[in-house]
Amino acid sequence: MTAIDPARLAEEMAADEEVLADLARNGDIAELPRTIDVHFKGPQDAIEQLAEDAQGLGFRFIDFGEFEDGDWAADLQVDGPVTRVALSALITRALEIEISHGVEFDGWGCQAETGE
Protein backbone atom coordinates (compact mmCIF):
# COMPACT_ATOMS: atom_id res chain seq x y z
CA MET A 1 0.00 0.00 0.00
CA THR A 2 1.05 3.57 -0.65
CA ALA A 3 1.95 5.53 2.46
CA ILE A 4 -0.68 7.98 3.59
CA ASP A 5 0.02 11.61 4.44
CA PRO A 6 0.56 11.82 8.23
CA ALA A 7 -0.74 15.41 8.21
CA ARG A 8 -4.00 14.23 6.61
CA LEU A 9 -4.40 11.51 9.25
CA ALA A 10 -3.79 14.08 12.01
CA GLU A 11 -6.36 16.41 10.38
CA GLU A 12 -8.98 13.64 10.22
CA MET A 13 -8.32 12.63 13.83
CA ALA A 14 -8.57 16.24 15.02
CA ALA A 15 -11.91 16.63 13.23
CA ASP A 16 -13.15 13.45 14.93
CA GLU A 17 -12.54 14.81 18.44
CA GLU A 18 -15.90 16.60 18.31
CA VAL A 19 -17.66 13.38 17.22
CA LEU A 20 -16.00 11.46 20.07
CA ALA A 21 -17.00 14.18 22.54
CA ASP A 22 -20.64 14.02 21.31
CA LEU A 23 -20.64 10.23 21.66
CA ALA A 24 -19.22 10.50 25.20
CA ARG A 25 -21.92 13.05 26.13
CA ASN A 26 -24.46 10.42 25.03
CA GLY A 27 -22.98 7.85 27.41
CA ASP A 28 -20.81 6.07 24.85
CA ILE A 29 -18.29 3.51 26.07
CA ALA A 30 -15.66 3.79 23.31
CA GLU A 31 -14.19 0.34 23.98
CA LEU A 32 -17.48 -1.45 23.18
CA PRO A 33 -17.71 -2.79 19.63
CA ARG A 34 -20.47 -1.50 17.40
CA THR A 35 -21.28 -1.10 13.72
CA ILE A 36 -19.38 1.80 12.17
CA ASP A 37 -20.56 3.30 8.87
CA VAL A 38 -17.72 4.38 6.58
CA HIS A 39 -18.44 6.55 3.54
CA PHE A 40 -16.52 7.05 0.31
CA LYS A 41 -17.32 9.11 -2.78
CA GLY A 42 -15.90 9.28 -6.27
CA PRO A 43 -16.48 8.38 -9.91
CA GLN A 44 -19.01 5.61 -10.52
CA ASP A 45 -16.46 3.07 -11.81
CA ALA A 46 -14.13 3.60 -8.84
CA ILE A 47 -17.03 3.34 -6.36
CA GLU A 48 -18.32 0.17 -8.02
CA GLN A 49 -14.82 -1.36 -7.81
CA LEU A 50 -14.61 -0.41 -4.13
CA ALA A 51 -17.99 -2.05 -3.47
CA GLU A 52 -16.73 -5.19 -5.20
CA ASP A 53 -13.51 -5.18 -3.14
CA ALA A 54 -15.12 -4.21 0.18
CA GLN A 55 -15.17 -7.67 1.75
CA GLY A 56 -11.50 -8.28 0.95
CA LEU A 57 -10.72 -4.92 2.56
CA GLY A 58 -12.49 -5.93 5.78
CA PHE A 59 -15.77 -4.07 5.19
CA ARG A 60 -19.37 -4.93 4.34
CA PHE A 61 -20.82 -3.10 1.34
CA ILE A 62 -24.22 -1.62 2.25
CA ASP A 63 -25.44 0.73 -0.46
CA PHE A 64 -24.68 3.13 -3.30
CA GLY A 65 -25.72 6.76 -3.46
CA GLU A 66 -25.40 9.45 -6.09
CA PHE A 67 -24.52 13.11 -5.56
CA GLU A 68 -25.86 16.02 -7.60
CA ASP A 69 -22.34 16.62 -8.97
CA GLY A 70 -22.37 13.16 -10.57
CA ASP A 71 -20.08 11.55 -8.00
CA TRP A 72 -21.19 8.27 -6.52
CA ALA A 73 -20.98 7.15 -2.91
CA ALA A 74 -20.43 3.77 -1.31
CA ASP A 75 -21.61 3.12 2.21
CA LEU A 76 -19.57 0.43 3.92
CA GLN A 77 -19.70 -0.97 7.44
CA VAL A 78 -17.23 -2.53 9.84
CA ASP A 79 -17.60 -3.60 13.47
CA GLY A 80 -15.28 -2.33 16.16
CA PRO A 81 -14.70 0.06 19.04
CA VAL A 82 -14.22 3.81 18.60
CA THR A 83 -11.22 4.36 20.84
CA ARG A 84 -8.67 6.81 19.43
CA VAL A 85 -6.29 3.91 18.64
CA ALA A 86 -9.02 1.94 16.82
CA LEU A 87 -10.18 5.05 14.93
CA SER A 88 -6.63 5.89 13.90
CA ALA A 89 -6.32 2.39 12.41
CA LEU A 90 -9.72 2.68 10.70
CA ILE A 91 -8.98 6.10 9.23
CA THR A 92 -5.52 4.95 8.13
CA ARG A 93 -7.18 2.07 6.28
CA ALA A 94 -9.75 4.45 4.75
CA LEU A 95 -7.00 6.80 3.54
CA GLU A 96 -5.13 3.84 2.03
CA ILE A 97 -8.35 2.90 0.20
CA GLU A 98 -8.56 6.48 -1.05
CA ILE A 99 -5.16 6.06 -2.67
CA SER A 100 -5.61 2.49 -3.92
CA HIS A 101 -9.12 2.95 -5.35
CA GLY A 102 -9.11 6.60 -6.50
CA VAL A 103 -12.01 7.55 -4.22
CA GLU A 104 -12.44 10.09 -1.43
CA PHE A 105 -12.92 9.08 2.22
CA ASP A 106 -16.07 10.96 3.24
CA GLY A 107 -16.17 10.23 6.96
CA TRP A 108 -17.59 7.71 9.38
CA GLY A 109 -20.40 7.52 11.89
CA CYS A 110 -21.93 5.26 14.51
CA GLN A 111 -24.45 5.12 17.31
CA ALA A 112 -23.37 5.61 20.90
CA GLU A 113 -22.84 2.25 22.59
CA THR A 114 -23.73 2.47 26.27
CA GLY A 115 -23.65 -1.22 27.07
CA GLU A 116 -27.34 -1.27 27.99
LUMMARBA-908195 format. One record per residue (C-alpha): x, y, z; residue in one letter; residue number from 1. Coordinates in nm, 2 decimals. Layout:
N
+--------+--------+--------+-----+-----+
|     xx |     yy |     zz | res |   n |
+--------+--------+--------+-----+-----+
|      X |      Y |      Z |   A | NUM |
...
+--------+--------+--------+-----+-----+
This chain:
116
+--------+--------+--------+-----+-----+
|     xx |     yy |     zz | res |   n |
+--------+--------+--------+-----+-----+
|   0.00 |   0.00 |   0.00 |   M |   1 |
|   0.10 |   0.36 |  -0.07 |   T |   2 |
|   0.19 |   0.55 |   0.25 |   A |   3 |
|  -0.07 |   0.80 |   0.36 |   I |   4 |
|   0.00 |   1.16 |   0.44 |   D |   5 |
|   0.06 |   1.18 |   0.82 |   P |   6 |
|  -0.07 |   1.54 |   0.82 |   A |   7 |
|  -0.40 |   1.42 |   0.66 |   R |   8 |
|  -0.44 |   1.15 |   0.92 |   L |   9 |
|  -0.38 |   1.41 |   1.20 |   A |  10 |
|  -0.64 |   1.64 |   1.04 |   E |  11 |
|  -0.90 |   1.36 |   1.02 |   E |  12 |
|  -0.83 |   1.26 |   1.38 |   M |  13 |
|  -0.86 |   1.62 |   1.50 |   A |  14 |
|  -1.19 |   1.66 |   1.32 |   A |  15 |
|  -1.31 |   1.35 |   1.49 |   D |  16 |
|  -1.25 |   1.48 |   1.84 |   E |  17 |
|  -1.59 |   1.66 |   1.83 |   E |  18 |
|  -1.77 |   1.34 |   1.72 |   V |  19 |
|  -1.60 |   1.15 |   2.01 |   L |  20 |
|  -1.70 |   1.42 |   2.25 |   A |  21 |
|  -2.06 |   1.40 |   2.13 |   D |  22 |
|  -2.06 |   1.02 |   2.17 |   L |  23 |
|  -1.92 |   1.05 |   2.52 |   A |  24 |
|  -2.19 |   1.31 |   2.61 |   R |  25 |
|  -2.45 |   1.04 |   2.50 |   N |  26 |
|  -2.30 |   0.78 |   2.74 |   G |  27 |
|  -2.08 |   0.61 |   2.49 |   D |  28 |
|  -1.83 |   0.35 |   2.61 |   I |  29 |
|  -1.57 |   0.38 |   2.33 |   A |  30 |
|  -1.42 |   0.03 |   2.40 |   E |  31 |
|  -1.75 |  -0.15 |   2.32 |   L |  32 |
|  -1.77 |  -0.28 |   1.96 |   P |  33 |
|  -2.05 |  -0.15 |   1.74 |   R |  34 |
|  -2.13 |  -0.11 |   1.37 |   T |  35 |
|  -1.94 |   0.18 |   1.22 |   I |  36 |
|  -2.06 |   0.33 |   0.89 |   D |  37 |
|  -1.77 |   0.44 |   0.66 |   V |  38 |
|  -1.84 |   0.65 |   0.35 |   H |  39 |
|  -1.65 |   0.70 |   0.03 |   F |  40 |
|  -1.73 |   0.91 |  -0.28 |   K |  41 |
|  -1.59 |   0.93 |  -0.63 |   G |  42 |
|  -1.65 |   0.84 |  -0.99 |   P |  43 |
|  -1.90 |   0.56 |  -1.05 |   Q |  44 |
|  -1.65 |   0.31 |  -1.18 |   D |  45 |
|  -1.41 |   0.36 |  -0.88 |   A |  46 |
|  -1.70 |   0.33 |  -0.64 |   I |  47 |
|  -1.83 |   0.02 |  -0.80 |   E |  48 |
|  -1.48 |  -0.14 |  -0.78 |   Q |  49 |
|  -1.46 |  -0.04 |  -0.41 |   L |  50 |
|  -1.80 |  -0.20 |  -0.35 |   A |  51 |
|  -1.67 |  -0.52 |  -0.52 |   E |  52 |
|  -1.35 |  -0.52 |  -0.31 |   D |  53 |
|  -1.51 |  -0.42 |   0.02 |   A |  54 |
|  -1.52 |  -0.77 |   0.17 |   Q |  55 |
|  -1.15 |  -0.83 |   0.09 |   G |  56 |
|  -1.07 |  -0.49 |   0.26 |   L |  57 |
|  -1.25 |  -0.59 |   0.58 |   G |  58 |
|  -1.58 |  -0.41 |   0.52 |   F |  59 |
|  -1.94 |  -0.49 |   0.43 |   R |  60 |
|  -2.08 |  -0.31 |   0.13 |   F |  61 |
|  -2.42 |  -0.16 |   0.23 |   I |  62 |
|  -2.54 |   0.07 |  -0.05 |   D |  63 |
|  -2.47 |   0.31 |  -0.33 |   F |  64 |
|  -2.57 |   0.68 |  -0.35 |   G |  65 |
|  -2.54 |   0.94 |  -0.61 |   E |  66 |
|  -2.45 |   1.31 |  -0.56 |   F |  67 |
|  -2.59 |   1.60 |  -0.76 |   E |  68 |
|  -2.23 |   1.66 |  -0.90 |   D |  69 |
|  -2.24 |   1.32 |  -1.06 |   G |  70 |
|  -2.01 |   1.16 |  -0.80 |   D |  71 |
|  -2.12 |   0.83 |  -0.65 |   W |  72 |
|  -2.10 |   0.71 |  -0.29 |   A |  73 |
|  -2.04 |   0.38 |  -0.13 |   A |  74 |
|  -2.16 |   0.31 |   0.22 |   D |  75 |
|  -1.96 |   0.04 |   0.39 |   L |  76 |
|  -1.97 |  -0.10 |   0.74 |   Q |  77 |
|  -1.72 |  -0.25 |   0.98 |   V |  78 |
|  -1.76 |  -0.36 |   1.35 |   D |  79 |
|  -1.53 |  -0.23 |   1.62 |   G |  80 |
|  -1.47 |   0.01 |   1.90 |   P |  81 |
|  -1.42 |   0.38 |   1.86 |   V |  82 |
|  -1.12 |   0.44 |   2.08 |   T |  83 |
|  -0.87 |   0.68 |   1.94 |   R |  84 |
|  -0.63 |   0.39 |   1.86 |   V |  85 |
|  -0.90 |   0.19 |   1.68 |   A |  86 |
|  -1.02 |   0.50 |   1.49 |   L |  87 |
|  -0.66 |   0.59 |   1.39 |   S |  88 |
|  -0.63 |   0.24 |   1.24 |   A |  89 |
|  -0.97 |   0.27 |   1.07 |   L |  90 |
|  -0.90 |   0.61 |   0.92 |   I |  91 |
|  -0.55 |   0.50 |   0.81 |   T |  92 |
|  -0.72 |   0.21 |   0.63 |   R |  93 |
|  -0.98 |   0.44 |   0.48 |   A |  94 |
|  -0.70 |   0.68 |   0.35 |   L |  95 |
|  -0.51 |   0.38 |   0.20 |   E |  96 |
|  -0.83 |   0.29 |   0.02 |   I |  97 |
|  -0.86 |   0.65 |  -0.11 |   E |  98 |
|  -0.52 |   0.61 |  -0.27 |   I |  99 |
|  -0.56 |   0.25 |  -0.39 |   S | 100 |
|  -0.91 |   0.30 |  -0.54 |   H | 101 |
|  -0.91 |   0.66 |  -0.65 |   G | 102 |
|  -1.20 |   0.75 |  -0.42 |   V | 103 |
|  -1.24 |   1.01 |  -0.14 |   E | 104 |
|  -1.29 |   0.91 |   0.22 |   F | 105 |
|  -1.61 |   1.10 |   0.32 |   D | 106 |
|  -1.62 |   1.02 |   0.70 |   G | 107 |
|  -1.76 |   0.77 |   0.94 |   W | 108 |
|  -2.04 |   0.75 |   1.19 |   G | 109 |
|  -2.19 |   0.53 |   1.45 |   C | 110 |
|  -2.44 |   0.51 |   1.73 |   Q | 111 |
|  -2.34 |   0.56 |   2.09 |   A | 112 |
|  -2.28 |   0.23 |   2.26 |   E | 113 |
|  -2.37 |   0.25 |   2.63 |   T | 114 |
|  -2.37 |  -0.12 |   2.71 |   G | 115 |
|  -2.73 |  -0.13 |   2.80 |   E | 116 |
+--------+--------+--------+-----+-----+
